C-alpha cells in the first residue's frame, strides 16, 4: 500500500509504538518484582497475553477490501518466498536489519548481568539506564521519515549502518584495552542504538 519515503514515515510511527515497551517494561518489571516478587512478572505477562488475544479476536477486523484479498495456500507462500529470495536488494536490507536487531537482543539478554552484577546497579536504576537507550530509539526513529525525504532512503541507510558499526567497533576497542567505565559504555550505546533506529524503519 505504501512504498519509499511514505512507507518509511509509517514505519517510523510504528516504531514509536514499539519503542514504548522498552521504556515501560523494565520500570514496570522492577516495580512488580519489588512489590510482589519475581513470579508475579510471569503472571502479569500471562494476563497481558490473554487480554491481547481477546482484543485481537473481538476487535481487529480485516482492513483490506474483499476484492483485493489474495487466497492463502502453502504453494502461494512458497512462491512468495521464492520471489523474495531472488531479490538481492531485499536480501541485503533484511540482512542489515536482521544483524542489527540481533545485536540489540544480545544487549537485551546480557544487560542485566552486566549492569546489575558487574556495575552494581539496583534494579530500579538499571531500569532507568535501560530506558535511556529507548529514548534514543524513539527520537531517531521519528527522524527517519524526514531524513529519507531530504536525503533519500539509500543514503540514510548507508550513513546509519556506517555510524552504528563504527560506534560498536569503537566500544569494543575501548573495552578491549581495559577501560571499564559505565559512562563510556552508556554514551556509546546511546549513540550506536540511535543509528540503529534509523536503519529499522527504512
Buried (B, 14 or more C-beta within 10 A) or exposed (E): EEEEBEBBBBBBEEBBEBBEEBBEBBBBBBEBBEEEEEEEBEEBEEEEEEEEEEEEEEEEEEEEEEEEEEEEEEEEEEEEEEEEEEEEEEEEBEEBBEBBEEBBEEBEEEBBEBBBEEBEBEBBBBBBBBBBBBBBBBEBBBBBBBBBBEEEBEEBBEBBBEBBBEBBEBBEEBBEEEEEEBEBBBBBBBBBBBBBBBBBBB
